[in-house]
Amino acid sequence: MSDVFGKIQVLARRWGGMFALPLVLLLAVGGAVLSPRAAAAPALDAQAILGRASPAVGLVRGSIGARSISGTAFVIDPQGWLLTAAHVARRAEKLQVELPGMAALDATLIGYDATRDLAILRVNPPSSLPALQLAGDAPGVGDAVAVIGAPRGQPGVITTGEVQGTGISLPGMTGGTFVRVSARVQRGIHI
């Protein structure tokens, strides 16, 4: 598993920590006709991307006292390591992950970085899980993106757009580490 943490550390160094949450899955598969850079690339096929990614995209459910929470988690290693948002997982008393075609799996919070809003969860799956491959290159302005998640507990939601800015700062977060996208990012549930 140190290999997964190593990959995340390499990405954080390479991208300067550029991660945006709610988790934005940046897929390097073509481009939408939204900017001059994207216009030169083939059209983004959102349904094909969703079909390939869905087996590795899960719904995280948990509770903080009497409040129910939910969010999205991405399988990043077949042995049950997932990436999610720190704001979803860090204070939860109990976490479960629902993956397509499987019963809910109890999840353990391994660690989180609140300044980047990232958390690593671990589940014990009955067999190897399909995993998403993390991008190896930093996104550029104009790159096509697909945002995949489970907002409000509804898995399989996808929106598309393009990268509008990199090195974005947010109050209370690590400066210059976020990516602004034009795709609609829907909020999860924090009741």
Disulfide bonds with the S-S distance in Angstrom:
none
